[in-house]
Amino acid sequence: MGRWAHLYALPQWKRLRALHLREHPLCVMCMEAGDCERATIVDHKRPHRGDMRLFLDPANLQSLCKPHHDSSKQWEENRGMSGGCDADGNPLDERHPWNSNRKRVTS
Ligand SMILES: [Zn+2]
Protein backbone atom coordinates (compact mmCIF):
# COMPACT_ATOMS: atom_id res chain seq x y z
CA MET A 1 0.00 0.00 0.00
CA GLY A 2 2.54 2.58 1.15
CA ARG A 3 1.85 5.51 -1.08
CA TRP A 4 -1.93 5.27 -0.95
CA ALA A 5 -2.19 4.22 2.71
CA HIS A 6 -4.37 7.26 3.46
CA LEU A 7 -6.98 6.01 0.94
CA TYR A 8 -7.19 2.62 2.64
CA ALA A 9 -7.97 4.39 5.90
CA LEU A 10 -11.10 6.05 4.45
CA PRO A 11 -14.43 4.91 5.94
CA GLN A 12 -15.85 4.62 2.38
CA TRP A 13 -13.14 2.09 1.48
CA LYS A 14 -13.54 0.11 4.72
CA ARG A 15 -17.27 -0.17 4.11
CA LEU A 16 -16.80 -1.14 0.45
CA ARG A 17 -14.11 -3.68 1.32
CA ALA A 18 -16.23 -5.35 4.01
CA LEU A 19 -19.21 -5.48 1.64
CA HIS A 20 -17.12 -7.00 -1.15
CA LEU A 21 -15.65 -9.69 1.11
CA ARG A 22 -19.14 -10.57 2.34
CA GLU A 23 -20.43 -10.96 -1.23
CA HIS A 24 -17.23 -12.55 -2.57
CA PRO A 25 -15.71 -14.48 0.35
CA LEU A 26 -13.44 -16.70 -1.76
CA CYS A 27 -10.20 -15.87 -3.55
CA VAL A 28 -10.97 -15.52 -7.29
CA MET A 29 -7.61 -16.93 -8.33
CA CYS A 30 -8.02 -19.97 -6.06
CA MET A 31 -11.48 -20.54 -7.52
CA GLU A 32 -9.95 -20.45 -10.99
CA ALA A 33 -7.59 -23.21 -9.85
CA GLY A 34 -10.44 -25.19 -8.31
CA ASP A 35 -9.62 -24.30 -4.71
CA CYS A 36 -11.79 -22.56 -2.16
CA GLU A 37 -9.34 -20.44 -0.25
CA ARG A 38 -10.94 -17.71 1.83
CA ALA A 39 -10.03 -14.22 0.63
CA THR A 40 -8.57 -11.77 3.10
CA ILE A 41 -7.63 -9.02 0.67
CA VAL A 42 -9.70 -6.90 -1.70
CA ASP A 43 -7.57 -6.06 -4.69
CA HIS A 44 -8.05 -3.50 -7.48
CA LYS A 45 -8.13 -5.19 -10.88
CA ARG A 46 -7.06 -1.96 -12.56
CA PRO A 47 -4.45 -0.08 -10.54
CA HIS A 48 -6.22 3.00 -9.17
CA ARG A 49 -3.05 5.11 -8.84
CA GLY A 50 -4.93 7.45 -6.53
CA ASP A 51 -7.98 7.77 -8.85
CA MET A 52 -10.94 7.79 -6.44
CA ARG A 53 -13.37 6.57 -9.10
CA LEU A 54 -11.30 3.45 -9.71
CA PHE A 55 -10.48 3.12 -6.04
CA LEU A 56 -14.13 3.03 -4.97
CA ASP A 57 -15.57 1.27 -8.06
CA PRO A 58 -17.15 -2.03 -6.91
CA ALA A 59 -16.65 -3.45 -10.44
CA ASN A 60 -12.92 -2.89 -10.14
CA LEU A 61 -12.54 -5.10 -7.06
CA GLN A 62 -11.59 -8.74 -6.65
CA SER A 63 -11.20 -10.90 -3.56
CA LEU A 64 -7.78 -12.49 -3.13
CA CYS A 65 -6.00 -14.59 -0.52
CA LYS A 66 -2.69 -13.19 0.66
CA PRO A 67 -0.39 -15.51 -1.33
CA HIS A 68 -2.26 -14.70 -4.54
CA HIS A 69 -2.36 -10.99 -3.79
CA ASP A 70 1.38 -10.95 -3.19
CA SER A 71 2.09 -12.86 -6.42
CA SER A 72 -0.53 -11.21 -8.64
CA LYS A 73 1.61 -8.30 -9.75
CA GLN A 74 4.35 -10.62 -10.97
CA TRP A 75 1.74 -12.92 -12.51
CA GLU A 76 0.33 -10.04 -14.54
CA GLU A 77 3.74 -9.13 -15.84
CA ASN A 78 4.44 -12.71 -16.87
CA ARG A 79 1.10 -13.31 -18.54
CA GLY A 80 0.38 -9.80 -19.83
CA MET A 81 -3.14 -9.87 -18.45
CA SER A 82 -4.87 -9.44 -15.16
CA GLY A 83 -6.44 -12.18 -13.12
CA GLY A 84 -10.01 -12.25 -11.97
CA CYS A 85 -13.19 -13.84 -13.22
CA ASP A 86 -16.94 -13.36 -12.99
CA ALA A 87 -19.36 -15.46 -10.95
CA ASP A 88 -19.40 -18.15 -13.67
CA GLY A 89 -15.62 -18.45 -13.57
CA ASN A 90 -15.04 -16.65 -16.87
CA PRO A 91 -12.01 -14.36 -16.94
CA LEU A 92 -12.84 -10.67 -16.89
CA ASP A 93 -9.81 -9.70 -18.89
CA GLU A 94 -10.56 -9.43 -22.62
CA ARG A 95 -7.01 -10.46 -23.44
CA HIS A 96 -7.51 -13.83 -21.76
CA PRO A 97 -7.46 -16.65 -24.37
CA TRP A 98 -10.83 -17.97 -23.11
CA ASN A 99 -12.47 -14.72 -24.13
CA SER A 100 -10.90 -14.60 -27.59
CA ASN A 101 -12.14 -18.16 -28.15
CA ARG A 102 -15.63 -17.16 -27.10
CA LYS A 103 -15.60 -14.20 -29.50
CA ARG A 104 -14.53 -16.43 -32.38
CA VAL A 105 -17.40 -18.80 -31.66
CA THR A 106 -20.08 -16.12 -31.54
CA SER A 107 -18.92 -13.99 -34.49
ZN1 LIG B 1 -5.86 -17.52 -3.72
Backbone and ligand atoms as CSV (ligand in chain L), in Angstrom:
chain,resi,resn,atom,element,x,y,z
A,1,MET,N,N,0.852,-1.202,0.000
A,1,MET,CA,C,0.000,0.000,0.000
A,1,MET,C,C,0.883,1.246,0.000
A,2,GLY,N,N,1.595,1.493,1.079
A,2,GLY,CA,C,2.536,2.583,1.155
A,2,GLY,C,C,1.970,3.920,0.733
A,3,ARG,N,N,2.150,4.201,-0.544
A,3,ARG,CA,C,1.852,5.509,-1.078
A,3,ARG,C,C,0.389,5.922,-0.913
A,4,TRP,N,N,-0.505,4.955,-1.006
A,4,TRP,CA,C,-1.932,5.275,-0.945
A,4,TRP,C,C,-2.554,4.862,0.389
A,5,ALA,N,N,-1.715,4.714,1.406
A,5,ALA,CA,C,-2.188,4.223,2.707
A,5,ALA,C,C,-3.345,5.077,3.231
A,6,HIS,N,N,-3.312,6.380,2.941
A,6,HIS,CA,C,-4.372,7.257,3.461
A,6,HIS,C,C,-5.730,6.908,2.839
A,7,LEU,N,N,-5.712,6.394,1.584
A,7,LEU,CA,C,-6.975,6.011,0.940
A,7,LEU,C,C,-7.590,4.790,1.621
A,8,TYR,N,N,-6.705,3.850,2.018
A,8,TYR,CA,C,-7.191,2.618,2.636
A,8,TYR,C,C,-7.701,2.863,4.051
A,9,ALA,N,N,-7.464,4.053,4.571
A,9,ALA,CA,C,-7.968,4.395,5.904
A,9,ALA,C,C,-9.340,5.065,5.826
A,10,LEU,N,N,-9.811,5.364,4.608
A,10,LEU,CA,C,-11.100,6.046,4.450
A,10,LEU,C,C,-12.260,5.141,4.855
A,11,PRO,N,N,-13.254,5.712,5.558
A,11,PRO,CA,C,-14.432,4.915,5.935
A,11,PRO,C,C,-15.156,4.338,4.709
A,12,GLN,N,N,-15.189,5.118,3.590
A,12,GLN,CA,C,-15.851,4.615,2.378
A,12,GLN,C,C,-15.212,3.327,1.898
A,13,TRP,N,N,-13.858,3.295,1.928
A,13,TRP,CA,C,-13.136,2.092,1.481
A,13,TRP,C,C,-13.395,0.922,2.434
A,14,LYS,N,N,-13.349,1.189,3.743
A,14,LYS,CA,C,-13.540,0.113,4.722
A,14,LYS,C,C,-14.917,-0.521,4.562
A,15,ARG,N,N,-15.916,0.335,4.294
A,15,ARG,CA,C,-17.272,-0.174,4.105
A,15,ARG,C,C,-17.345,-1.000,2.823
A,16,LEU,N,N,-16.772,-0.463,1.743
A,16,LEU,CA,C,-16.796,-1.144,0.448
A,16,LEU,C,C,-16.067,-2.485,0.516
A,17,ARG,N,N,-14.932,-2.473,1.184
A,17,ARG,CA,C,-14.112,-3.678,1.320
A,17,ARG,C,C,-14.873,-4.771,2.082
A,18,ALA,N,N,-15.487,-4.387,3.204
A,18,ALA,CA,C,-16.232,-5.349,4.014
A,18,ALA,C,C,-17.397,-5.925,3.216
A,19,LEU,N,N,-18.070,-5.045,2.458
A,19,LEU,CA,C,-19.212,-5.482,1.639
A,19,LEU,C,C,-18.747,-6.458,0.562
A,20,HIS,N,N,-17.627,-6.151,-0.076
A,20,HIS,CA,C,-17.116,-7.000,-1.152
A,20,HIS,C,C,-16.728,-8.377,-0.613
A,21,LEU,N,N,-16.068,-8.407,0.534
A,21,LEU,CA,C,-15.654,-9.694,1.108
A,21,LEU,C,C,-16.861,-10.513,1.556
A,22,ARG,N,N,-17.934,-9.839,1.940
A,22,ARG,CA,C,-19.137,-10.568,2.336
A,22,ARG,C,C,-19.794,-11.192,1.105
A,23,GLU,N,N,-19.796,-10.447,-0.001
A,23,GLU,CA,C,-20.427,-10.965,-1.225
A,23,GLU,C,C,-19.516,-11.916,-1.981
A,24,HIS,N,N,-18.204,-11.714,-1.861
A,24,HIS,CA,C,-17.229,-12.552,-2.572
A,24,HIS,C,C,-16.198,-13.068,-1.568
A,25,PRO,N,N,-16.587,-14.048,-0.746
A,25,PRO,CA,C,-15.711,-14.478,0.352
A,25,PRO,C,C,-14.511,-15.311,-0.091
A,26,LEU,N,N,-14.524,-15.813,-1.332
A,26,LEU,CA,C,-13.441,-16.701,-1.762
A,26,LEU,C,C,-12.488,-16.002,-2.718
A,27,CYS,N,N,-11.221,-16.413,-2.660
A,27,CYS,CA,C,-10.202,-15.867,-3.549
A,27,CYS,C,C,-10.523,-16.243,-4.999
A,28,VAL,N,N,-10.588,-15.246,-5.896
A,28,VAL,CA,C,-10.975,-15.522,-7.286
A,28,VAL,C,C,-9.919,-16.359,-8.005
A,29,MET,N,N,-8.662,-16.181,-7.657
A,29,MET,CA,C,-7.606,-16.933,-8.327
A,29,MET,C,C,-7.571,-18.376,-7.828
A,30,CYS,N,N,-7.896,-18.597,-6.561
A,30,CYS,CA,C,-8.017,-19.969,-6.055
A,30,CYS,C,C,-9.201,-20.666,-6.727
A,31,MET,N,N,-10.303,-19.952,-6.880
A,31,MET,CA,C,-11.477,-20.543,-7.523
A,31,MET,C,C,-11.153,-20.971,-8.943
A,32,GLU,N,N,-10.364,-20.150,-9.627
A,32,GLU,CA,C,-9.947,-20.450,-10.991
A,32,GLU,C,C,-9.159,-21.766,-11.014
A,33,ALA,N,N,-8.410,-22.001,-9.943
A,33,ALA,CA,C,-7.585,-23.207,-9.854
A,33,ALA,C,C,-8.353,-24.358,-9.211
A,34,GLY,N,N,-9.625,-24.129,-8.887
A,34,GLY,CA,C,-10.444,-25.187,-8.306
A,34,GLY,C,C,-10.343,-25.292,-6.799
A,35,ASP,N,N,-9.713,-24.312,-6.170
A,35,ASP,CA,C,-9.619,-24.295,-4.714
A,35,ASP,C,C,-10.678,-23.370,-4.129
A,36,CYS,N,N,-10.807,-23.413,-2.835
A,36,CYS,CA,C,-11.791,-22.562,-2.162
A,36,CYS,C,C,-11.142,-21.808,-1.017
A,37,GLU,N,N,-10.034,-21.179,-1.304
A,37,GLU,CA,C,-9.343,-20.436,-0.251
A,37,GLU,C,C,-10.132,-19.179,0.091
A,38,ARG,N,N,-10.229,-18.901,1.380
A,38,ARG,CA,C,-10.944,-17.713,1.833
A,38,ARG,C,C,-10.114,-16.463,1.539
A,39,ALA,N,N,-10.739,-15.455,0.954
A,39,ALA,CA,C,-10.033,-14.223,0.635
A,39,ALA,C,C,-9.895,-13.359,1.880
A,40,THR,N,N,-8.760,-12.714,2.002
A,40,THR,CA,C,-8.567,-11.773,3.104
A,40,THR,C,C,-8.252,-10.377,2.581
A,41,ILE,N,N,-8.053,-10.286,1.260
A,41,ILE,CA,C,-7.632,-9.021,0.671
A,41,ILE,C,C,-8.548,-8.657,-0.487
A,42,VAL,N,N,-8.953,-7.391,-0.546
A,42,VAL,CA,C,-9.704,-6.904,-1.695
A,42,VAL,C,C,-8.743,-6.114,-2.568
A,43,ASP,N,N,-8.568,-6.609,-3.785
A,43,ASP,CA,C,-7.567,-6.058,-4.689
A,43,ASP,C,C,-8.246,-5.249,-5.789
A,44,HIS,N,N,-7.532,-4.256,-6.328
A,44,HIS,CA,C,-8.046,-3.498,-7.475
A,44,HIS,C,C,-7.559,-4.151,-8.757
A,45,LYS,N,N,-8.501,-4.533,-9.628
A,45,LYS,CA,C,-8.133,-5.188,-10.879
A,45,LYS,C,C,-7.341,-4.232,-11.754
A,46,ARG,N,N,-7.844,-3.007,-11.883
A,46,ARG,CA,C,-7.064,-1.956,-12.560
A,46,ARG,C,C,-6.430,-1.106,-11.487
A,47,PRO,N,N,-5.111,-0.904,-11.559
A,47,PRO,CA,C,-4.452,-0.081,-10.538
A,47,PRO,C,C,-5.105,1.298,-10.465
A,48,HIS,N,N,-5.486,1.733,-9.280
A,48,HIS,CA,C,-6.217,3.001,-9.171
A,48,HIS,C,C,-5.287,4.203,-9.237
A,49,ARG,N,N,-4.030,4.024,-8.830
A,49,ARG,CA,C,-3.050,5.114,-8.839
A,49,ARG,C,C,-3.613,6.417,-8.258
A,50,GLY,N,N,-4.398,6.276,-7.207
A,50,GLY,CA,C,-4.928,7.450,-6.534
A,50,GLY,C,C,-6.216,7.987,-7.130
A,51,ASP,N,N,-6.724,7.356,-8.220
A,51,ASP,CA,C,-7.981,7.770,-8.845
A,51,ASP,C,C,-9.145,7.260,-7.990
A,52,MET,N,N,-9.903,8.187,-7.386
A,52,MET,CA,C,-10.944,7.791,-6.445
A,52,MET,C,C,-12.073,7.015,-7.117
A,53,ARG,N,N,-12.304,7.300,-8.410
A,53,ARG,CA,C,-13.375,6.570,-9.104
A,53,ARG,C,C,-13.008,5.102,-9.237
A,54,LEU,N,N,-11.767,4.840,-9.613
A,54,LEU,CA,C,-11.297,3.452,-9.713
A,54,LEU,C,C,-11.179,2.820,-8.338
A,55,PHE,N,N,-10.718,3.632,-7.392
A,55,PHE,CA,C,-10.480,3.120,-6.044
A,55,PHE,C,C,-11.773,2.630,-5.401
A,56,LEU,N,N,-12.860,3.368,-5.627
A,56,LEU,CA,C,-14.130,3.034,-4.974
A,56,LEU,C,C,-15.133,2.402,-5.933
A,57,ASP,N,N,-14.673,1.913,-7.094
A,57,ASP,CA,C,-15.569,1.274,-8.062
A,57,ASP,C,C,-15.737,-0.208,-7.704
A,58,PRO,N,N,-16.948,-0.627,-7.305
A,58,PRO,CA,C,-17.152,-2.033,-6.911
A,58,PRO,C,C,-16.798,-3.004,-8.043
A,59,ALA,N,N,-16.951,-2.575,-9.307
A,59,ALA,CA,C,-16.650,-3.452,-10.437
A,59,ALA,C,C,-15.154,-3.637,-10.641
A,60,ASN,N,N,-14.377,-2.824,-9.979
A,60,ASN,CA,C,-12.923,-2.890,-10.138
A,60,ASN,C,C,-12.273,-3.723,-9.028
A,61,LEU,N,N,-13.090,-4.383,-8.216
A,61,LEU,CA,C,-12.538,-5.103,-7.064
A,61,LEU,C,C,-12.545,-6.604,-7.295
A,62,GLN,N,N,-11.582,-7.281,-6.676
A,62,GLN,CA,C,-11.593,-8.739,-6.646
A,62,GLN,C,C,-11.057,-9.218,-5.307
A,63,SER,N,N,-11.639,-10.323,-4.825
A,63,SER,CA,C,-11.202,-10.903,-3.562
A,63,SER,C,C,-10.003,-11.808,-3.809
A,64,LEU,N,N,-8.977,-11.659,-3.000
A,64,LEU,CA,C,-7.779,-12.495,-3.135
A,64,LEU,C,C,-7.321,-12.977,-1.765
A,65,CYS,N,N,-6.711,-14.170,-1.726
A,65,CYS,CA,C,-6.005,-14.594,-0.523
A,65,CYS,C,C,-4.636,-13.903,-0.534
A,66,LYS,N,N,-3.953,-13.939,0.594
A,66,LYS,CA,C,-2.693,-13.189,0.663
A,66,LYS,C,C,-1.630,-13.709,-0.303
A,67,PRO,N,N,-1.414,-15.022,-0.385
A,67,PRO,CA,C,-0.391,-15.510,-1.329
A,67,PRO,C,C,-0.671,-15.072,-2.763
A,68,HIS,N,N,-1.940,-15.115,-3.176
A,68,HIS,CA,C,-2.264,-14.703,-4.536
A,68,HIS,C,C,-2.118,-13.197,-4.711
A,69,HIS,N,N,-2.509,-12.436,-3.697
A,69,HIS,CA,C,-2.359,-10.994,-3.788
A,69,HIS,C,C,-0.883,-10.624,-3.946
A,70,ASP,N,N,-0.040,-11.276,-3.156
A,70,ASP,CA,C,1.380,-10.955,-3.190
A,70,ASP,C,C,2.027,-11.369,-4.503
A,71,SER,N,N,1.496,-12.391,-5.168
A,71,SER,CA,C,2.091,-12.860,-6.419
A,71,SER,C,C,1.400,-12.294,-7.641
A,72,SER,N,N,0.269,-11.599,-7.474
A,72,SER,CA,C,-0.535,-11.210,-8.637
A,72,SER,C,C,0.181,-10.213,-9.534
A,73,LYS,N,N,0.936,-9.309,-8.938
A,73,LYS,CA,C,1.612,-8.298,-9.755
A,73,LYS,C,C,2.608,-8.962,-10.706
A,74,GLN,N,N,3.379,-9.902,-10.157
A,74,GLN,CA,C,4.351,-10.620,-10.967
A,74,GLN,C,C,3.632,-11.464,-12.013
A,75,TRP,N,N,2.534,-12.080,-11.620
A,75,TRP,CA,C,1.738,-12.923,-12.509
A,75,TRP,C,C,1.264,-12.122,-13.714
A,76,GLU,N,N,0.800,-10.900,-13.454
A,76,GLU,CA,C,0.332,-10.043,-14.537
A,76,GLU,C,C,1.447,-9.728,-15.520
A,77,GLU,N,N,2.622,-9.454,-14.975
A,77,GLU,CA,C,3.739,-9.133,-15.845
A,77,GLU,C,C,4.109,-10.329,-16.711
A,78,ASN,N,N,4.079,-11.511,-16.121
A,78,ASN,CA,C,4.444,-12.713,-16.871
A,78,ASN,C,C,3.423,-13.037,-17.952
A,79,ARG,N,N,2.142,-12.874,-17.625
A,79,ARG,CA,C,1.099,-13.309,-18.535
A,79,ARG,C,C,0.585,-12.177,-19.415
A,80,GLY,N,N,0.865,-10.939,-19.051
A,80,GLY,CA,C,0.384,-9.799,-19.826
A,80,GLY,C,C,-1.105,-9.585,-19.722
A,81,MET,N,N,-1.706,-10.086,-18.651
A,81,MET,CA,C,-3.140,-9.874,-18.451
A,81,MET,C,C,-3.420,-9.923,-16.967
A,82,SER,N,N,-4.564,-9.441,-16.567
A,82,SER,CA,C,-4.874,-9.441,-15.156
A,82,SER,C,C,-5.722,-10.647,-14.808
A,83,GLY,N,N,-5.625,-11.073,-13.581
A,83,GLY,CA,C,-6.444,-12.179,-13.119
A,83,GLY,C,C,-7.859,-11.733,-12.843
A,84,GLY,N,N,-8.653,-12.618,-12.317
A,84,GLY,CA,C,-10.013,-12.254,-11.969
A,84,GLY,C,C,-11.008,-12.864,-12.916
A,85,CYS,N,N,-12.154,-13.248,-12.381
A,85,CYS,CA,C,-13.188,-13.844,-13.216
A,85,CYS,C,C,-14.541,-13.470,-12.640
A,86,ASP,N,N,-15.600,-13.676,-13.474
A,86,ASP,CA,C,-16.936,-13.361,-12.988
A,86,ASP,C,C,-17.495,-14.540,-12.186
A,87,ALA,N,N,-18.763,-14.438,-11.817
A,87,ALA,CA,C,-19.361,-15.458,-10.953
A,87,ALA,C,C,-19.400,-16.830,-11.617
A,88,ASP,N,N,-19.384,-16.871,-12.954
A,88,ASP,CA,C,-19.402,-18.149,-13.671
A,88,ASP,C,C,-18.005,-18.710,-13.870
A,89,GLY,N,N,-16.990,-17.975,-13.416
A,89,GLY,CA,C,-15.624,-18.451,-13.567
A,89,GLY,C,C,-14.988,-18.020,-14.870
A,90,ASN,N,N,-15.639,-17.134,-15.624
A,90,ASN,CA,C,-15.040,-16.652,-16.866
A,90,ASN,C,C,-14.112,-15.486,-16.567
A,91,PRO,N,N,-12.948,-15.456,-17.207
A,91,PRO,CA,C,-12.007,-14.358,-16.943
A,91,PRO,C,C,-12.600,-13.017,-17.362
A,92,LEU,N,N,-12.323,-12.004,-16.569
A,92,LEU,CA,C,-12.840,-10.670,-16.885
A,92,LEU,C,C,-11.972,-9.981,-17.926
A,93,ASP,N,N,-10.734,-10.390,-18.001
A,93,ASP,CA,C,-9.808,-9.702,-18.889
A,93,ASP,C,C,-10.040,-10.120,-20.335
A,94,GLU,N,N,-10.267,-9.130,-21.211
A,94,GLU,CA,C,-10.564,-9.432,-22.618
A,94,GLU,C,C,-9.406,-10.121,-23.313
A,95,ARG,N,N,-8.184,-9.889,-22.792
A,95,ARG,CA,C,-7.013,-10.463,-23.443
A,95,ARG,C,C,-6.834,-11.933,-23.102
A,96,HIS,N,N,-7.633,-12.426,-22.133
A,96,HIS,CA,C,-7.510,-13.828,-21.765
A,96,HIS,C,C,-7.926,-14.711,-22.951
A,97,PRO,N,N,-7.164,-15.783,-23.216
A,97,PRO,CA,C,-7.464,-16.649,-24.368
A,97,PRO,C,C,-8.891,-17.194,-24.366
A,98,TRP,N,N,-9.457,-17.461,-23.174
A,98,TRP,CA,C,-10.826,-17.967,-23.113
A,98,TRP,C,C,-11.784,-17.014,-23.800
A,99,ASN,N,N,-11.550,-15.710,-23.583
A,99,ASN,CA,C,-12.469,-14.721,-24.133
A,99,ASN,C,C,-12.302,-14.575,-25.636
A,100,SER,N,N,-11.084,-14.702,-26.143
A,100,SER,CA,C,-10.902,-14.599,-27.588
A,100,SER,C,C,-11.537,-15.813,-28.268
A,101,ASN,N,N,-11.474,-16.971,-27.609
A,101,ASN,CA,C,-12.144,-18.160,-28.150
A,101,ASN,C,C,-13.649,-17.940,-28.224
A,102,ARG,N,N,-14.187,-17.371,-27.146
A,102,ARG,CA,C,-15.629,-17.162,-27.103
A,102,ARG,C,C,-16.072,-16.212,-28.211
A,103,LYS,N,N,-15.249,-15.153,-28.455
A,103,LYS,CA,C,-15.595,-14.198,-29.501
A,103,LYS,C,C,-15.593,-14.872,-30.870
A,104,ARG,N,N,-14.600,-15.737,-31.086
A,104,ARG,CA,C,-14.528,-16.432,-32.379
A,104,ARG,C,C,-15.767,-17.279,-32.602
A,105,VAL,N,N,-16.236,-17.911,-31.536
A,105,VAL,CA,C,-17.397,-18.802,-31.660
A,105,VAL,C,C,-18.647,-18.013,-32.012
A,106,THR,N,N,-18.819,-16.839,-31.357
A,106,THR,CA,C,-20.077,-16.116,-31.542
A,106,THR,C,C,-20.083,-15.257,-32.794
A,107,SER,N,N,-18.902,-14.896,-33.355
A,107,SER,CA,C,-18.918,-13.995,-34.494
A,107,SER,C,C,-18.876,-14.757,-35.809
L,1,ZN,ZN,ZN,-5.864,-17.518,-3.716
